Amino acid sequence: MPTDSPQGQQVPVAGSNAEIRPGLPLYQPPPGGRIARGALILLALVVAAGFVLLLLPQSAIDKAVQTLQASKAAELPSEKIALLYLGDEITPKEFHIRGIVRNISVDPIEKVDVTIRLYSPENSLLETVLVRTDTESLPPDGTAEFHLVSPEYKGQFGSYSVDFKLRGGELLPYKDRRGARQHK
């Protein structure tokens, strides 16, 4: 084993057979070595998890998926209104959007507003309009209508979307029932 001399040069220790080569640094791992090693360990864990999934019976995987879906569904707020109708009409100089919603909760809902987003034919957002329903209070099983008129329409809208909120700003989840027919 070498020792340092007072002049800073390495000299061999008596009885050592080690060859000293001045100027050669000690081995140091490459700078990306730790990262590469960590990536290999992570890859090995992913492959092992894949093998475990292949070996599990399909019923176990189905049950895990259903449990995960049920836990996520419980976190979502329940719908309070249903969208019954949404349609548009183009007149010579105006674009109309009309809709009907129903309160499907057991409590009255106060001050429902409709957010209508108007998009260009290229799907970029052109305008967002807030429209009030025709009633201030929507009783259980009651319906309300909304109507937007865009004057001086020249074909600038390619599509639109609607969302509902309470006048205080809270988002109002809804169920799309436009295609459902209810029989009494």
N, C-alpha and C positions, 0 to 999 in steps of 0.2 A: 504494500500500500504506500503510495507516495506521500510525502509531506512537503510543505512549502518551505523554501529556503528564505532567508532574510531578504534576498534580492527579488523575491516573487517568482522564482523559477521552481518547477517541480523537480524533485530529485527522488530516486528510488530509495526505499527503506532497505536497510541491510537485511539480507536473507530473503528478499522478495524476488520472485521470478517474473513479475509483471513487467511487460514492456511499456514504456512511457512514450507516447507520441505527443509531443507538444502541439498545440493548436487544434486538436480534435475535440469538439465538445462532447459532453456526456449525452447519451440518447435521450431525446425528448419526443413524446408522441406528437404526431402532427396536430395542428390546431383544430381541425375538424374531427378528430378522432372520437372525442366524447360525444359529439352530436351524432356521428355515424353509429356509434355503439348504442346510443339511446334509440335511434331510429330502428336499428335491427331488433332491439328488444321489443319495441312497440309493434313492429311487423310480426314478430313471433307470437305475441299475445293475440293479435288480430287473427292470425292463421289458426291458432289454437281455439279461439272462440268460434271460428267458422267450422272447425271439425266437430266441436261440441254441438253446434246447431244441426249439423248433418246427422249426428247420431241420435238426437232427440226425436221421439215420435211426433208425428204431425199433430196429434191431439194436445200435446204439451205446448207446442208452439201456438196453436189456435187459442188455447186458454190464456196464455201470456198476452197475446194480442188483444183479446177481449177484455182482460183486466186493465190493460193500459188504456184502451179506448174508453172504458167505463170511468176510469179516474179522470181522464181529460174532459169527458162529457159533463161530469159533475161540477167541474170548474167553470163551465160556460153558463152565462145567465140564460134563464128560460125566456122563450118568446112571449111577448105580451100582446102583440098585434099580428094580424095576418094581412098580407097584401092580396086582395081579391081581384083587382083589375088594374092594369097599367097599359095605356095605349096612347098613341099620338095621331095627330091629324095635321095635314098641311093645307092651308087655304092659300089664296093667291099671294098674300103678303105676310102671313103669320104662321108660326109653328106652335101647336098646342100639345101639351102633355097633360093627361088626366089620369087619376087613379082613385081607387077606393080601398080603404082599410077597415078591418073589423077588430074590435077589442076582444081578444080571446082569453083574457085573464078574468079573475073573479072580482077585481077592484076597478073602479072608474079610473080613467087616465086623463090627466089634465094637460092641456096646451101641447098638442103634438105638432111638431114642425117636420117638413119634408126637405131633405137636402137633395137637390137634383144637380148632377154633374153632366155637363154637355161636352161632348168630345168631337173633334174634327174627324173627317173621313180617314185621316192617317192615324187616328187613335191618340192624339195629344189633347190634353184637357184645355178647353177653351174658356169655360165659365162655370162657376158654381153659384146656384141660386137657392135661396131659402124660401120655401112656400109654406104658408099656414093652411091647416085643414079648415073645413067650413064650420066646425064646431069647436068650442073651447073645452068642453068636457065630453069624453067618450065613455058612456056607461058600458058595463059588461054586455057583450054580444051586440053592442051598438056599432054603427058604421059611420065613417066620415069620408068626405071627398076632398081631393085637392086638384088644383088646375093651374097650370103655368101657361102663359101666353108670351111668346117671343115675337115682338113686332119686327117688321122689315126683314123677314126671313128670306135668305137668298141661297139656301142649300148649304150653309156653312156647318151644319151639324151632321155627323155621320152616325152617332149613337149617343145614348145617355144611360145613366144609372141613378138609382134612388136609394137613400138611407133615411132612417127616421130617428128623431131625437126629441127629447122634451125641451121646452123653451129654456129651462135652466142649464141646458148643455149636455145632460146625460144621454148617452146613446140608447136607443130603444130597439132591442133585438126584435126581429120579425120573422115570420114564417111565410114563405112564398106559397100561396094557395091558388095561384092563377089557373093552374091546370086541373085542380081537384074539383070534382063535382060532389056537392053534399046532397044527400037524399034525406028527406024527413018523413 
